[in-house]
C-alpha cells in the first residue's frame, strides 16, 4: 500500500494519544523499563505540529510531531521530530515516509532550515529508516548530551 491520508490533528486527540501510547509500550518493552527518554517529554504546549497517517480504511496507523528547539550548538531555525511511530502492520509500507515527508514540508513552512531528532540505541529499525531518508548522525544535543541510550540525527531542509 502506498496511499496514505496524512492530516494534522491536535496533540490531545484520541487517535494521537493511542498511537503515542503504543509507541511508549513498545519502547518500554525494548528497553526493559520506562525511563529511556531523556529530557522534557513532548506535550501540547511545545509540539506545534502533530500528524497522523490513515490507511484506506481510515484507521490511524502512524504519527509524528514537530517542536521548535533552542540549542546554541544547533543554531537557529531548527525543529525536532518527536513521537514518530508506525504500527507494526504499517511498517515498510510507506506510512512513516508519508509522515516524514509531511513533517519536512510543515517544518519548511514554519521557516525551519534543519530537522533534528533523537532515537535510541535499541531502535535499529528507526536508525535504518532515518539514514535511508537522508539523516546523518550528529553529536548528542540538549537533554540527550549525557544519554548512553541515544543517537541524534539531522537533515537539512
N, CA, C and O atoms as a GROMACS GRO file, in nm:
protein
  628
    1UNK      N    1   0.085  -0.117   0.000
    1UNK     CA    2   0.000   0.000   0.000
    1UNK      C    3   0.089   0.123   0.000
    1UNK      O    4   0.185   0.131   0.077
    2UNK      N    5   0.059   0.217  -0.084
    2UNK     CA    6   0.138   0.340  -0.087
    2UNK      C    7   0.051   0.464  -0.074
    2UNK      O    8   0.103   0.576  -0.074
    3UNK      N    9  -0.078   0.447  -0.063
    3UNK     CA   10  -0.168   0.562  -0.049
    3UNK      C   11  -0.202   0.581   0.098
    3UNK      O   12  -0.264   0.496   0.161
    4UNK      N   13  -0.162   0.695   0.149
    4UNK     CA   14  -0.188   0.728   0.288
    4UNK      C   15  -0.249   0.867   0.294
    4UNK      O   16  -0.208   0.957   0.221
    5UNK      N   17  -0.344   0.883   0.380
    5UNK     CA   18  -0.402   1.015   0.403
    5UNK      C   19  -0.337   1.072   0.529
    5UNK      O   20  -0.357   1.020   0.639
    6UNK      N   21  -0.259   1.178   0.512
    6UNK     CA   22  -0.191   1.241   0.625
    6UNK      C   23  -0.267   1.367   0.662
    6UNK      O   24  -0.302   1.447   0.576
    7UNK      N   25  -0.293   1.383   0.791
    7UNK     CA   26  -0.365   1.501   0.837
    7UNK      C   27  -0.308   1.550   0.970
    7UNK      O   28  -0.252   1.473   1.048
    8UNK      N   29  -0.323   1.678   0.992
    8UNK     CA   30  -0.282   1.737   1.119
    8UNK      C   31  -0.397   1.726   1.217
    8UNK      O   32  -0.512   1.755   1.185
    9UNK      N   33  -0.364   1.684   1.338
    9UNK     CA   34  -0.462   1.677   1.445
    9UNK      C   35  -0.404   1.746   1.568
    9UNK      O   36  -0.284   1.774   1.574
   10UNK      N   37  -0.488   1.772   1.666
   10UNK     CA   38  -0.437   1.830   1.791
   10UNK      C   39  -0.365   1.721   1.870
   10UNK      O   40  -0.397   1.602   1.860
   11UNK      N   41  -0.267   1.762   1.948
   11UNK     CA   42  -0.188   1.671   2.030
   11UNK      C   43  -0.278   1.585   2.119
   11UNK      O   44  -0.248   1.467   2.142
   12UNK      N   45  -0.386   1.643   2.169
   12UNK     CA   46  -0.471   1.574   2.266
   12UNK      C   47  -0.578   1.486   2.204
   12UNK      O   48  -0.652   1.420   2.277
   13UNK      N   49  -0.587   1.482   2.073
   13UNK     CA   50  -0.690   1.400   2.009
   13UNK      C   51  -0.666   1.251   2.038
   13UNK      O   52  -0.551   1.207   2.046
   14UNK      N   53  -0.774   1.176   2.055
   14UNK     CA   54  -0.769   1.036   2.098
   14UNK      C   55  -0.679   0.950   2.009
   14UNK      O   56  -0.601   0.870   2.061
   15UNK      N   57  -0.688   0.963   1.878
   15UNK     CA   58  -0.608   0.877   1.790
   15UNK      C   59  -0.458   0.902   1.810
   15UNK      O   60  -0.379   0.807   1.807
   16UNK      N   61  -0.420   1.025   1.830
   16UNK     CA   62  -0.281   1.055   1.857
   16UNK      C   63  -0.236   0.998   1.990
   16UNK      O   64  -0.126   0.943   2.001
   17UNK      N   65  -0.320   1.012   2.092
   17UNK     CA   66  -0.286   0.956   2.223
   17UNK      C   67  -0.267   0.804   2.214
   17UNK      O   68  -0.176   0.749   2.274
   18UNK      N   69  -0.355   0.738   2.137
   18UNK     CA   70  -0.347   0.594   2.122
   18UNK      C   71  -0.217   0.552   2.054
   18UNK      O   72  -0.151   0.458   2.099
   19UNK      N   73  -0.180   0.620   1.946
   19UNK     CA   74  -0.055   0.587   1.876
   19UNK      C   75   0.067   0.614   1.965
   19UNK      O   76   0.160   0.534   1.968
   20UNK      N   77   0.066   0.725   2.035
   20UNK     CA   78   0.180   0.755   2.124
   20UNK      C   79   0.191   0.654   2.237
   20UNK      O   80   0.301   0.618   2.277
   21UNK      N   81   0.078   0.607   2.288
   21UNK     CA   82   0.082   0.505   2.393
   21UNK      C   83   0.137   0.373   2.339
   21UNK      O   84   0.215   0.306   2.407
   22UNK      N   85   0.098   0.337   2.218
   22UNK     CA   86   0.154   0.215   2.157
   22UNK      C   87   0.305   0.228   2.142
   22UNK      O   88   0.379   0.132   2.165
   23UNK      N   89   0.351   0.346   2.103
   23UNK     CA   90   0.495   0.368   2.091
   23UNK      C   91   0.562   0.351   2.227
   23UNK      O   92   0.664   0.282   2.238
   24UNK      N   93   0.506   0.414   2.331
   24UNK     CA   94   0.566   0.404   2.465
   24UNK      C   95   0.570   0.258   2.510
   24UNK      O   96   0.671   0.214   2.565
   25UNK      N   97   0.463   0.184   2.488
   25UNK     CA   98   0.459   0.044   2.528
   25UNK      C   99   0.568  -0.036   2.457
   25UNK      O  100   0.636  -0.118   2.519
   26UNK      N  101   0.584  -0.013   2.328
   26UNK     CA  102   0.686  -0.084   2.251
   26UNK      C  103   0.827  -0.049   2.300
   26UNK      O  104   0.911  -0.137   2.316
   27UNK      N  105   0.852   0.079   2.324
   27UNK     CA  106   0.984   0.120   2.370
   27UNK      C  107   1.012   0.070   2.512
   27UNK      O  108   1.125   0.031   2.543
   28UNK      N  109   0.911   0.071   2.598
   28UNK     CA  110   0.929   0.017   2.733
   28UNK      C  111   0.970  -0.130   2.726
   28UNK      O  112   1.057  -0.174   2.801
   29UNK      N  113   0.909  -0.206   2.635
   29UNK     CA  114   0.944  -0.347   2.619
   29UNK      C  115   1.086  -0.362   2.565
   29UNK      O  116   1.160  -0.450   2.610
   30UNK      N  117   1.125  -0.280   2.469
   30UNK     CA  118   1.260  -0.289   2.412
   30UNK      C  119   1.368  -0.257   2.514
   30UNK      O  120   1.472  -0.323   2.520
   31UNK      N  121   1.343  -0.155   2.596
   31UNK     CA  122   1.445  -0.109   2.691
   31UNK      C  123   1.431  -0.173   2.829
   31UNK      O  124   1.521  -0.160   2.912
   32UNK      N  125   1.321  -0.242   2.853
   32UNK     CA  126   1.302  -0.309   2.980
   32UNK      C  127   1.260  -0.219   3.095
   32UNK      O  128   1.259  -0.261   3.210
   33UNK      N  129   1.225  -0.094   3.063
   33UNK     CA  130   1.180   0.000   3.166
   33UNK      C  131   1.114   0.119   3.097
   33UNK      O  132   1.106   0.124   2.974
   34UNK      N  133   1.067   0.213   3.177
   34UNK     CA  134   1.003   0.331   3.119
   34UNK      C  135   1.084   0.458   3.143
   34UNK      O  136   1.029   0.568   3.142
   35UNK      N  137   1.214   0.443   3.164
   35UNK     CA  138   1.300   0.558   3.192
   35UNK      C  139   1.400   0.582   3.080
   35UNK      O  140   1.512   0.628   3.105
   36UNK      N  141   1.362   0.552   2.958
   36UNK     CA  142   1.454   0.559   2.844
   36UNK      C  143   1.447   0.691   2.768
   36UNK      O  144   1.515   0.706   2.667
   37UNK      N  145   1.368   0.784   2.814
   37UNK     CA  146   1.358   0.912   2.742
   37UNK      C  147   1.420   1.025   2.824
   37UNK      O  148   1.362   1.068   2.923
   38UNK      N  149   1.537   1.072   2.781
   38UNK     CA  150   1.594   1.188   2.850
   38UNK      C  151   1.522   1.316   2.808
   38UNK      O  152   1.460   1.322   2.702
   39UNK      N  153   1.531   1.416   2.891
   39UNK     CA  154   1.476   1.546   2.852
   39UNK      C  155   1.329   1.560   2.884
   39UNK      O  156   1.267   1.476   2.948
   40UNK      N  157   1.276   1.670   2.837
   40UNK     CA  158   1.136   1.704   2.859
   40UNK      C  159   1.048   1.631   2.760
   40UNK      O  160   1.064   1.648   2.639
   41UNK      N  161   0.955   1.549   2.808
   41UNK     CA  162   0.865   1.482   2.714
   41UNK      C  163   0.784   1.585   2.634
   41UNK      O  164   0.748   1.690   2.687
   42UNK      N  165   0.757   1.555   2.509
   42UNK     CA  166   0.676   1.647   2.429
   42UNK      C  167   0.535   1.658   2.485
   42UNK      O  168   0.484   1.565   2.549
   43UNK      N  169   0.472   1.772   2.460
   43UNK     CA  170   0.337   1.795   2.510
   43UNK      C  171   0.264   1.891   2.417
   43UNK      O  172   0.321   1.943   2.321
   44UNK      N  173   0.137   1.912   2.446
   44UNK     CA  174   0.058   2.007   2.368
   44UNK      C  175   0.116   2.147   2.376
   44UNK      O  176   0.092   2.230   2.288
   45UNK      N  177   0.191   2.175   2.482
   45UNK     CA  178   0.250   2.308   2.499
   45UNK      C  179   0.365   2.336   2.404
   45UNK      O  180   0.390   2.451   2.370
   46UNK      N  181   0.436   2.231   2.360
   46UNK     CA  182   0.552   2.258   2.275
   46UNK      C  183   0.550   2.190   2.138
   46UNK      O  184   0.632   2.225   2.052
   47UNK      N  185   0.462   2.096   2.115
   47UNK     CA  186   0.451   2.034   1.983
   47UNK      C  187   0.360   2.121   1.898
   47UNK      O  188   0.239   2.129   1.922
   48UNK      N  189   0.419   2.186   1.798
   48UNK     CA  190   0.342   2.281   1.718
   48UNK      C  191   0.272   2.215   1.601
   48UNK      O  192   0.177   2.271   1.545
   49UNK      N  193   0.317   2.097   1.562
   49UNK     CA  194   0.254   2.021   1.454
   49UNK      C  195   0.249   1.875   1.497
   49UNK      O  196   0.349   1.820   1.541
   50UNK      N  197   0.132   1.813   1.485
   50UNK     CA  198   0.121   1.670   1.510
   50UNK      C  199   0.038   1.610   1.398
   50UNK      O  200  -0.074   1.654   1.371
   51UNK      N  201   0.094   1.509   1.332
   51UNK     CA  202   0.032   1.449   1.214
   51UNK      C  203   0.003   1.301   1.237
   51UNK      O  204   0.074   1.233   1.312
   52UNK      N  205  -0.102   1.253   1.171
   52UNK     CA  206  -0.127   1.109   1.166
   52UNK      C  207  -0.145   1.070   1.020
   52UNK      O  208  -0.183   1.151   0.936
   53UNK      N  209  -0.116   0.943   0.992
   53UNK     CA  210  -0.143   0.885   0.861
   53UNK      C  211  -0.252   0.781   0.880
   53UNK      O  212  -0.250   0.701   0.973
   54UNK      N  213  -0.349   0.785   0.789
   54UNK     CA  214  -0.459   0.689   0.790
   54UNK      C  215  -0.445   0.594   0.672
   54UNK      O  216  -0.401   0.632   0.564
   55UNK      N  217  -0.483   0.469   0.696
   55UNK     CA  218  -0.484   0.372   0.586
   55UNK      C  219  -0.613   0.388   0.505
   55UNK      O  220  -0.692   0.478   0.531
   56UNK      N  221  -0.633   0.301   0.408
   56UNK     CA  222  -0.750   0.315   0.320
   56UNK      C  223  -0.882   0.293   0.393
   56UNK      O  224  -0.988   0.329   0.342
   57UNK      N  225  -0.876   0.235   0.513
   57UNK     CA  226  -0.996   0.214   0.593
   57UNK      C  227  -1.022   0.330   0.690
   57UNK      O  228  -1.120   0.329   0.765
   58UNK      N  229  -0.931   0.429   0.689
   58UNK     CA  230  -0.946   0.543   0.778
   58UNK      C  231  -0.886   0.525   0.915
   58UNK      O  232  -0.902   0.610   1.003
   59UNK      N  233  -0.816   0.415   0.935
   59UNK     CA  234  -0.754   0.387   1.064
   59UNK      C  235  -0.621   0.461   1.077
   59UNK      O  236  -0.539   0.458   0.985
   60UNK      N  237  -0.601   0.526   1.189
   60UNK     CA  238  -0.474   0.596   1.215
   60UNK      C  239  -0.367   0.491   1.243
   60UNK      O  240  -0.380   0.411   1.336
   61UNK      N  241  -0.259   0.492   1.160
   61UNK     CA  242  -0.156   0.388   1.171
   61UNK      C  243  -0.015   0.443   1.192
   61UNK      O  244   0.077   0.365   1.215
   62UNK      N  245   0.003   0.574   1.184
   62UNK     CA  246   0.137   0.632   1.203
   62UNK      C  247   0.120   0.776   1.250
   62UNK      O  248   0.017   0.839   1.230
   63UNK      N  249   0.226   0.826   1.315
   63UNK     CA  250   0.219   0.964   1.364
   63UNK      C  251   0.359   1.023   1.376
   63UNK      O  252   0.460   0.952   1.368
   64UNK      N  253   0.362   1.152   1.393
   64UNK     CA  254   0.487   1.224   1.416
   64UNK      C  255   0.457   1.369   1.444
   64UNK      O  256   0.357   1.424   1.397
   65UNK      N  257   0.545   1.433   1.519
   65UNK     CA  258   0.525   1.572   1.554
   65UNK      C  259   0.652   1.654   1.539
   65UNK      O  260   0.761   1.600   1.518
   66UNK      N  261   0.635   1.784   1.551
   66UNK     CA  262   0.747   1.879   1.545
   66UNK      C  263   0.739   1.973   1.663
   66UNK      O  264   0.631   2.017   1.704
   67UNK      N  265   0.856   2.004   1.717
   67UNK     CA  266   0.863   2.112   1.814
   67UNK      C  267   0.988   2.195   1.785
   67UNK      O  268   1.090   2.144   1.738
   68UNK      N  269   0.977   2.323   1.813
   68UNK     CA  270   1.093   2.411   1.798
   68UNK      C  271   1.195   2.374   1.903
   68UNK      O  272   1.160   2.333   2.014
   69UNK      N  273   1.320   2.390   1.867
   69UNK     CA  274   1.427   2.358   1.961
   69UNK      C  275   1.522   2.475   1.968
   69UNK      O  276   1.555   2.536   1.866
   70UNK      N  277   1.564   2.506   2.087
   70UNK     CA  278   1.656   2.617   2.108
   70UNK      C  279   1.782   2.562   2.174
   70UNK      O  280   1.787   2.544   2.296
   71UNK      N  281   1.882   2.536   2.092
   71UNK     CA  282   2.009   2.481   2.140
   71UNK      C  283   2.119   2.554   2.066
   71UNK      O  284   2.128   2.544   1.943
   72UNK      N  285   2.202   2.625   2.137
   72UNK     CA  286   2.304   2.708   2.072
   72UNK      C  287   2.398   2.627   1.984
   72UNK      O  288   2.452   2.679   1.887
   73UNK      N  289   2.419   2.500   2.016
   73UNK     CA  290   2.507   2.416   1.935
   73UNK      C  291   2.446   2.385   1.799
   73UNK      O  292   2.518   2.359   1.703
   74UNK      N  293   2.313   2.389   1.789
   74UNK     CA  294   2.245   2.356   1.664
   74UNK      C  295   2.218   2.479   1.579
   74UNK      O  296   2.193   2.466   1.459
   75UNK      N  297   2.221   2.595   1.638
   75UNK     CA  298   2.188   2.715   1.564
   75UNK      C  299   2.039   2.742   1.568
   75UNK      O  300   1.965   2.680   1.643
   76UNK      N  301   1.997   2.836   1.485
   76UNK     CA  302   1.855   2.874   1.483
   76UNK      C  303   1.784   2.803   1.368
   76UNK      O  304   1.846   2.731   1.290
   77UNK      N  305   1.657   2.823   1.360
   77UNK     CA  306   1.575   2.767   1.252
   77UNK      C  307   1.578   2.614   1.249
   77UNK      O  308   1.586   2.553   1.143
   78UNK      N  309   1.573   2.554   1.368
   78UNK     CA  310   1.578   2.408   1.381
   78UNK      C  311   1.450   2.360   1.448
   78UNK      O  312   1.403   2.421   1.544
   79UNK      N  313   1.395   2.250   1.397
   79UNK     CA  314   1.282   2.185   1.461
   79UNK      C  315   1.319   2.040   1.488
   79UNK      O  316   1.398   1.980   1.415
   80UNK      N  317   1.259   1.987   1.594
   80UNK     CA  318   1.287   1.849   1.635
   80UNK      C  319   1.166   1.761   1.607
   80UNK      O  320   1.053   1.798   1.636
   81UNK      N  321   1.192   1.645   1.550
   81UNK     CA  322   1.087   1.544   1.528
   81UNK      C  323   1.065   1.471   1.660
   81UNK      O  324   1.161   1.427   1.725
   82UNK      N  325   0.940   1.458   1.698
   82UNK     CA  326   0.904   1.386   1.820
   82UNK      C  327   0.791   1.289   1.792
   82UNK      O  328   0.705   1.313   1.707
   83UNK      N  329   0.793   1.179   1.863
   83UNK     CA  330   0.687   1.077   1.863
   83UNK      C  331   0.657   1.021   1.724
   83UNK      O  332   0.542   0.996   1.689
   84UNK      N  333   0.762   1.001   1.646
   84UNK     CA  334   0.749   0.934   1.516
   84UNK      C  335   0.722   0.786   1.544
   84UNK      O  336   0.799   0.721   1.615
   85UNK      N  337   0.613   0.735   1.488
   85UNK     CA  338   0.576   0.596   1.516
   85UNK      C  339   0.485   0.545   1.406
   85UNK      O  340   0.403   0.618   1.351
   86UNK      N  341   0.502   0.416   1.374
   86UNK     CA  342   0.410   0.345   1.286
   86UNK      C  343   0.374   0.212   1.351
   86UNK      O  344   0.460   0.147   1.410
   87UNK      N  345   0.250   0.174   1.341
   87UNK     CA  346   0.209   0.045   1.395
   87UNK      C  347   0.282  -0.065   1.319
   87UNK      O  348   0.320  -0.046   1.203
   88UNK      N  349   0.302  -0.180   1.382
   88UNK     CA  350   0.374  -0.288   1.313
   88UNK      C  351   0.315  -0.324   1.177
   88UNK      O  352   0.391  -0.352   1.083
   89UNK      N  353   0.183  -0.325   1.164
   89UNK     CA  354   0.121  -0.359   1.035
   89UNK      C  355   0.151  -0.257   0.926
   89UNK      O  356   0.149  -0.290   0.807
   90UNK      N  357   0.179  -0.133   0.964
   90UNK     CA  358   0.203  -0.026   0.866
   90UNK      C  359   0.350  -0.012   0.829
   90UNK      O  360   0.384   0.060   0.735
   91UNK      N  361   0.437  -0.079   0.900
   91UNK     CA  362   0.582  -0.064   0.875
   91UNK      C  363   0.622  -0.123   0.741
   91UNK      O  364   0.575  -0.229   0.700
   92UNK      N  365   0.711  -0.051   0.675
   92UNK     CA  366   0.762  -0.097   0.546
   92UNK      C  367   0.666  -0.076   0.431
   92UNK      O  368   0.690  -0.124   0.320
   93UNK      N  369   0.557  -0.005   0.455
   93UNK     CA  370   0.455   0.015   0.352
   93UNK      C  371   0.437   0.161   0.312
   93UNK      O  372   0.350   0.192   0.230
   94UNK      N  373   0.518   0.250   0.369
   94UNK     CA  374   0.514   0.390   0.327
   94UNK      C  375   0.446   0.487   0.421
   94UNK      O  376   0.450   0.607   0.397
   95UNK      N  377   0.385   0.439   0.527
   95UNK     CA  378   0.316   0.530   0.619
   95UNK      C  379   0.415   0.624   0.688
   95UNK      O  380   0.389   0.744   0.698
   96UNK      N  381   0.527   0.570   0.735
   96UNK     CA  382   0.627   0.655   0.801
   96UNK      C  383   0.688   0.754   0.705
   96UNK      O  384   0.716   0.868   0.741
   97UNK      N  385   0.710   0.710   0.582
   97UNK     CA  386   0.765   0.801   0.480
   97UNK      C  387   0.667   0.914   0.452
   97UNK      O  388   0.708   1.028   0.435
   98UNK      N  389   0.538   0.882   0.447
   98UNK     CA  390   0.437   0.985   0.425
   98UNK      C  391   0.438   1.086   0.540
   98UNK      O  392   0.429   1.207   0.517
   99UNK      N  393   0.449   1.038   0.663
   99UNK     CA  394   0.456   1.128   0.779
   99UNK      C  395   0.582   1.213   0.772
   99UNK      O  396   0.575   1.335   0.791
  100UNK      N  397   0.697   1.151   0.745
  100UNK     CA  398   0.822   1.225   0.740
  100UNK      C  399   0.820   1.332   0.632
  100UNK      O  400   0.865   1.444   0.655
  101UNK      N  401   0.767   1.300   0.516
  101UNK     CA  402   0.756   1.398   0.407
  101UNK      C  403   0.670   1.516   0.450
  101UNK      O  404   0.706   1.631   0.427
  102UNK      N  405   0.557   1.486   0.513
  102UNK     CA  406   0.468   1.593   0.559
  102UNK      C  407   0.532   1.676   0.671
  102UNK      O  408   0.513   1.797   0.677
  103UNK      N  409   0.609   1.611   0.759
  103UNK     CA  410   0.679   1.685   0.864
  103UNK      C  411   0.785   1.778   0.805
  103UNK      O  412   0.800   1.892   0.850
  104UNK      N  413   0.857   1.730   0.704
  104UNK     CA  414   0.956   1.815   0.638
  104UNK      C  415   0.888   1.938   0.576
  104UNK      O  416   0.937   2.050   0.590
  105UNK      N  417   0.777   1.916   0.510
  105UNK     CA  418   0.704   2.028   0.449
  105UNK      C  419   0.654   2.125   0.555
  105UNK      O  420   0.663   2.246   0.537
  106UNK      N  421   0.600   2.072   0.664
  106UNK     CA  422   0.550   2.158   0.772
  106UNK      C  423   0.663   2.239   0.834
  106UNK      O  424   0.645   2.356   0.867
  107UNK      N  425   0.778   2.176   0.852
  107UNK     CA  426   0.893   2.248   0.910
  107UNK      C  427   0.939   2.360   0.816
  107UNK      O  428   0.967   2.471   0.862
  108UNK      N  429   0.947   2.331   0.687
  108UNK     CA  430   0.984   2.435   0.589
  108UNK      C  431   0.884   2.550   0.594
  108UNK      O  432   0.923   2.667   0.593
  109UNK      N  433   0.756   2.517   0.600
  109UNK     CA  434   0.651   2.620   0.604
  109UNK      C  435   0.664   2.710   0.726
  109UNK      O  436   0.619   2.825   0.725
  110UNK      N  437   0.726   2.658   0.831
  110UNK     CA  438   0.744   2.735   0.955
  110UNK      C  439   0.882   2.798   0.963
  110UNK      O  440   0.922   2.849   1.068
  111UNK      N  441   0.955   2.794   0.852
  111UNK     CA  442   1.084   2.862   0.845
  111UNK      C  443   1.205   2.782   0.892
  111UNK      O  444   1.314   2.837   0.901
  112UNK      N  445   1.186   2.654   0.921
  112UNK     CA  446   1.299   2.573   0.965
  112UNK      C  447   1.393   2.544   0.849
  112UNK      O  448   1.350   2.528   0.735
  113UNK      N  449   1.519   2.538   0.879
  113UNK     CA  450   1.623   2.504   0.780
  113UNK      C  451   1.681   2.366   0.805
  113UNK      O  452   1.753   2.312   0.721
  114UNK      N  453   1.650   2.310   0.922
  114UNK     CA  454   1.708   2.181   0.960
  114UNK      C  455   1.611   2.107   1.052
  114UNK      O  456   1.545   2.169   1.136
  115UNK      N  457   1.604   1.976   1.036
  115UNK     CA  458   1.531   1.890   1.129
  115UNK      C  459   1.632   1.808   1.207
  115UNK      O  460   1.730   1.759   1.151
  116UNK      N  461   1.607   1.792   1.336
  116UNK     CA  462   1.689   1.705   1.419
  116UNK      C  463   1.597   1.606   1.490
  116UNK      O  464   1.476   1.627   1.498
  117UNK      N  465   1.657   1.500   1.541
  117UNK     CA  466   1.580   1.402   1.615
  117UNK      C  467   1.673   1.322   1.704
  117UNK      O  468   1.795   1.320   1.685
  118UNK      N  469   1.613   1.256   1.799
  118UNK     CA  470   1.683   1.161   1.885
  118UNK      C  471   1.614   1.028   1.868
  118UNK      O  472   1.492   1.020   1.867
  119UNK      N  473   1.693   0.923   1.855
  119UNK     CA  474   1.640   0.788   1.855
  119UNK      C  475   1.728   0.706   1.947
  119UNK      O  476   1.835   0.751   1.989
  120UNK      N  477   1.684   0.587   1.978
  120UNK     CA  478   1.755   0.509   2.078
  120UNK      C  479   1.846   0.402   2.022
  120UNK      O  480   1.832   0.358   1.908
  121UNK      N  481   1.939   0.362   2.105
  121UNK     CA  482   2.036   0.260   2.068
  121UNK      C  483   1.971   0.125   2.043
  121UNK      O  484   2.029   0.041   1.974
  122UNK      N  485   1.853   0.102   2.096
  122UNK     CA  486   1.782  -0.025   2.077
  122UNK      C  487   1.672  -0.013   1.971
  122UNK      O  488   1.574  -0.088   1.974
  123UNK      N  489   1.690   0.081   1.879
  123UNK     CA  490   1.590   0.102   1.773
  123UNK      C  491   1.657   0.097   1.635
  123UNK      O  492   1.656   0.196   1.563
  124UNK      N  493   1.715  -0.018   1.598
  124UNK     CA  494   1.784  -0.027   1.470
  124UNK      C  495   1.693  -0.001   1.350
  124UNK      O  496   1.739   0.048   1.247
  125UNK      N  497   1.566  -0.034   1.364
  125UNK     CA  498   1.472  -0.008   1.255
  125UNK      C  499   1.456   0.142   1.232
  125UNK      O  500   1.450   0.187   1.118
  126UNK      N  501   1.448   0.219   1.339
  126UNK     CA  502   1.437   0.365   1.326
  126UNK      C  503   1.566   0.423   1.269
  126UNK      O  504   1.562   0.512   1.184
  127UNK      N  505   1.679   0.373   1.315
  127UNK     CA  506   1.808   0.421   1.264
  127UNK      C  507   1.817   0.399   1.113
  127UNK      O  508   1.855   0.490   1.039
  128UNK      N  509   1.782   0.279   1.068
  128UNK     CA  510   1.784   0.249   0.923
  128UNK      C  511   1.690   0.342   0.847
  128UNK      O  512   1.725   0.394   0.741
  129UNK      N  513   1.571   0.363   0.901
  129UNK     CA  514   1.472   0.449   0.835
  129UNK      C  515   1.526   0.590   0.817
  129UNK      O  516   1.522   0.644   0.707
  130UNK      N  517   1.576   0.649   0.924
  130UNK     CA  518   1.624   0.787   0.914
  130UNK      C  519   1.745   0.799   0.823
  130UNK      O  520   1.754   0.893   0.744
  131UNK      N  521   1.837   0.705   0.831
  131UNK     CA  522   1.954   0.710   0.742
  131UNK      C  523   1.913   0.693   0.596
  131UNK      O  524   1.968   0.759   0.508
  132UNK      N  525   1.817   0.606   0.571
  132UNK     CA  526   1.765   0.587   0.435
  132UNK      C  527   1.706   0.717   0.380
  132UNK      O  528   1.709   0.742   0.260
  133UNK      N  529   1.651   0.798   0.469
  133UNK     CA  530   1.586   0.923   0.429
  133UNK      C  531   1.675   1.046   0.445
  133UNK      O  532   1.626   1.158   0.458
  134UNK      N  533   1.806   1.024   0.446
  134UNK     CA  534   1.900   1.135   0.438
  134UNK      C  535   1.942   1.199   0.568
  134UNK      O  536   2.010   1.302   0.566
  135UNK      N  537   1.905   1.143   0.680
  135UNK     CA  538   1.950   1.197   0.808
  135UNK      C  539   2.091   1.145   0.836
  135UNK      O  540   2.123   1.030   0.807
  136UNK      N  541   2.174   1.232   0.892
  136UNK     CA  542   2.310   1.194   0.928
  136UNK      C  543   2.329   1.210   1.078
  136UNK      O  544   2.271   1.298   1.142
  137UNK      N  545   2.411   1.123   1.131
  137UNK     CA  546   2.437   1.124   1.274
  137UNK      C  547   2.511   1.252   1.312
  137UNK      O  548   2.604   1.294   1.243
  138UNK      N  549   2.469   1.312   1.423
  138UNK     CA  550   2.532   1.433   1.476
  138UNK      C  551   2.566   1.409   1.623
  138UNK      O  552   2.518   1.312   1.682
  139UNK      N  553   2.648   1.495   1.682
  139UNK     CA  554   2.673   1.481   1.826
  139UNK      C  555   2.543   1.495   1.906
  139UNK      O  556   2.450   1.565   1.864
  140UNK      N  557   2.538   1.428   2.019
  140UNK     CA  558   2.422   1.440   2.107
  140UNK      C  559   2.403   1.587   2.144
  140UNK      O  560   2.500   1.658   2.169
  141UNK      N  561   2.278   1.630   2.148
  141UNK     CA  562   2.248   1.770   2.179
  141UNK      C  563   2.148   1.779   2.293
  141UNK      O  564   2.081   1.682   2.327
  142UNK      N  565   2.139   1.898   2.350
  142UNK     CA  566   2.038   1.928   2.451
  142UNK      C  567   2.035   1.827   2.564
  142UNK      O  568   2.139   1.789   2.618
  143UNK      N  569   1.916   1.783   2.598
  143UNK     CA  570   1.896   1.690   2.709
  143UNK      C  571   1.956   1.552   2.681
  143UNK      O  572   1.968   1.470   2.772
  144UNK      N  573   1.992   1.526   2.556
  144UNK     CA  574   2.045   1.394   2.519
  144UNK      C  575   2.197   1.386   2.536
  144UNK      O  576   2.254   1.278   2.522
  145UNK      N  577   2.263   1.498   2.566
  145UNK     CA  578   2.410   1.504   2.568
  145UNK      C  579   2.475   1.396   2.654
  145UNK      O  580   2.581   1.344   2.618
  146UNK      N  581   2.415   1.362   2.764
  146UNK     CA  582   2.475   1.264   2.856
  146UNK      C  583   2.412   1.126   2.843
  146UNK      O  584   2.449   1.035   2.918
  147UNK      N  585   2.320   1.108   2.751
  147UNK     CA  586   2.248   0.982   2.741
  147UNK      C  587   2.334   0.874   2.675
  147UNK      O  588   2.396   0.896   2.572
  148UNK      N  589   2.336   0.759   2.738
  148UNK     CA  590   2.405   0.643   2.681
  148UNK      C  591   2.311   0.561   2.593
  148UNK      O  592   2.353   0.464   2.530
  149UNK      N  593   2.185   0.600   2.588
  149UNK     CA  594   2.084   0.527   2.511
  149UNK      C  595   2.042   0.601   2.385
  149UNK      O  596   1.950   0.557   2.316
  150UNK      N  597   2.106   0.713   2.354
  150UNK     CA  598   2.059   0.800   2.245
  150UNK      C  599   2.159   0.813   2.131
  150UNK      O  600   2.281   0.811   2.151
  151UNK      N  601   2.103   0.826   2.011
  151UNK     CA  602   2.174   0.873   1.893
  151UNK      C  603   2.095   0.993   1.842
  151UNK      O  604   1.972   0.993   1.847
  152UNK      N  605   2.164   1.094   1.793
  152UNK     CA  606   2.097   1.211   1.736
  152UNK      C  607   2.130   1.221   1.588
  152UNK      O  608   2.238   1.185   1.544
  153UNK      N  609   2.034   1.272   1.513
  153UNK     CA  610   2.044   1.284   1.368
  153UNK      C  611   1.994   1.420   1.324
  153UNK      O  612   1.918   1.486   1.395
  154UNK      N  613   2.039   1.463   1.205
  154UNK     CA  614   1.993   1.589   1.146
  154UNK      C  615   1.978   1.573   0.996
  154UNK      O  616   2.042   1.488   0.934
  155UNK      N  617   1.892   1.656   0.940
  155UNK     CA  618   1.873   1.663   0.796
  155UNK      C  619   1.845   1.808   0.760
  155UNK      O  620   1.754   1.870   0.815
  156UNK      N  621   1.922   1.860   0.666
  156UNK     CA  622   1.897   1.996   0.616
  156UNK      C  623   1.770   1.993   0.533
  156UNK      O  624   1.739   1.894   0.467
  157UNK      N  625   1.698   2.103   0.536
  157UNK     CA  626   1.575   2.114   0.456
  157UNK      C  627   1.602   2.197   0.332
  157UNK      O  628   1.511   2.218   0.251
   0.00000   0.00000   0.00000
